């Protein structure tokens, strides 16, 4: 199964609002820790090492090198 790069989140604006709300009141270190925990939870949900490797490689690209999600 390839890495999904097109929008795949139902109600993305609502998700984004909930994500931002989760960071309210946190300092920079706490916010970074929340992001790290979220990444680990979502990586566990995905579970497939090959997909996770693709996602890491995609995310590590500089914005000008990464193709835009479809």
C-alpha positions as CSV (number, residue, x, y, z in Angstrom):
1,X,0.0,0.0,0.0
2,X,1.6,3.3,-1.1
3,X,1.8,6.4,1.1
4,X,-1.5,8.5,0.7
5,X,-0.6,12.0,-0.2
6,X,-4.0,13.3,-1.3
7,X,-6.4,14.8,1.2
8,X,-7.9,11.9,3.2
9,X,-9.2,13.6,6.4
10,X,-12.9,13.9,6.8
11,X,-13.8,17.5,7.8
12,X,-10.1,18.7,7.7
13,X,-11.0,22.2,9.0
14,X,-12.6,20.7,12.1
15,X,-9.6,18.4,12.6
16,X,-7.2,21.4,12.3
17,X,-9.2,23.4,14.8
18,X,-9.1,20.5,17.3
19,X,-5.3,20.1,16.8
20,X,-4.7,23.8,17.3
21,X,-7.0,23.8,20.4
22,X,-4.9,20.9,21.9
23,X,-1.9,23.3,21.8
24,X,-3.6,26.2,23.5
25,X,-1.9,27.2,26.7
26,X,1.2,25.1,26.0
27,X,4.7,26.5,25.9
28,X,7.0,25.6,23.0
29,X,8.5,22.5,24.7
30,X,5.1,21.2,25.8
31,X,3.8,21.8,22.2
32,X,6.7,19.9,20.7
33,X,6.2,17.1,23.2
34,X,2.5,16.9,22.3
35,X,3.4,16.7,18.6
36,X,5.9,14.0,19.3
37,X,3.4,11.9,21.2
38,X,0.8,12.4,18.5
39,X,3.3,11.2,15.8
40,X,4.0,8.1,17.8
41,X,0.3,7.3,18.3
42,X,-0.4,7.8,14.6
43,X,2.7,5.8,13.6
44,X,1.4,3.0,15.8
45,X,-2.0,3.2,14.1
46,X,-0.4,3.0,10.7
47,X,1.9,0.2,11.8
48,X,3.5,-0.6,8.4
49,X,7.2,0.1,8.5
50,X,7.5,0.7,4.8
51,X,4.7,3.3,4.8
52,X,6.3,5.0,7.9
53,X,9.7,5.1,6.1
54,X,8.0,6.7,3.0
55,X,6.3,9.2,5.3
56,X,9.5,10.1,7.1
57,X,11.3,10.6,3.7
58,X,8.5,12.7,2.4
59,X,8.3,14.9,5.5
60,X,12.1,15.3,5.6
61,X,12.2,16.9,2.1
62,X,12.5,20.6,1.9
63,X,9.2,22.2,0.8
64,X,10.6,23.1,-2.6
65,X,11.6,19.5,-3.2
66,X,8.3,17.9,-2.1
67,X,5.5,17.4,-4.6
68,X,2.3,19.1,-3.5
69,X,-0.3,16.6,-2.1
70,X,-3.1,15.9,-4.5
